[in-house]
Amino acid sequence: MLQQERWLTWAMKIQSLAQAGLAYTQSEYDRERYRELREISAQILAHKSEVPVETVRDLFCNDEGYQTPKVDTRAAIIADDKILLVRENDGYWSLPGGWADILQSPASNTAKEAAEEAGIQVKVTKLVAVQDRNLHNTPVFPYSVWKLFFLCESEGGHFAKNIETTASAYFGLAELPPLSESKNTAAQIRMCFEAHRQGQGWQTLFD
């Protein structure tokens, strides 16, 4: 489990307070102060992470209202002791998945992502874990993400190259390809294998 650096915690807290202030204050003077605090938080993150400040603003400072975590869902499709992974445009591999869309439930979003990225229609069968991304994945993000891992059963389909992925294949745990660790680690894939092995005995993990 990763240890979140203190500077990141401080910057995220400043951003959260500024966003809430912008949402609820009636004073234009206070709004100006909250905008300045939000900009300070973006500058801190850009300086420490070497990410361009414009990118930080886009990802970190564009939400409105009370700040809440983003949600990412991942499909674990296991057959014959192998798990389905998709190759991303950068050459690294991940479980099919992505950001949760509006008008989708956690299960339907997972099924949608499996269809879009792997060309597979799935039945979502079990919630394996809900994890705070910054406690399990690298690099640490300047915003909060909850990752939901689901076991899924394939109901058929075939891969077609798309704008997000260039290949798909099944891999055994001992033969995993280079992973996109910002999206899934070997430990998270092992967790999905163990959940599949235990079946009804698996207890959903959290945090």
C-alpha angles and dihedrals in degrees: 000000000000126000111228111228116245095234090057092050091051094047092048091049092051090050092048093050091046093050092049090048092052090050098050111025120102094195119095088203090058091045089058090051092049091050088053091050090050090051091049090053091050091049091051092051094046092049096047099038098037089230112139111263090234089060091048091051091050094049101032111026107040102078121102131210126020110349116245133171122275116240127229123186126201131194119219107198110181127183130163091358092304131108127218116242131176126216114233126214091265091058097253124119132235144165109271108267149097147170118340111252126216116261089031128105118221090260096045091047090053091050091047092052092048090053094046099044103030103021090235127132108217143187110222107224113167142015105232100182147339109216137181100237096215090058093055113022138058142258096040111239123225090233136049121267129182112206118206117198118197132186110229136187119223116239095183140277138125136248122263122183111254141171093279107036136035103191145001132209143158118251135188118230092253093052105048115155123227104304131218092237092190085068105029137356131208087254091056091049090049087052090056091049090051092049089051091049094049095046112178090005093067116110115208112251123220139191 
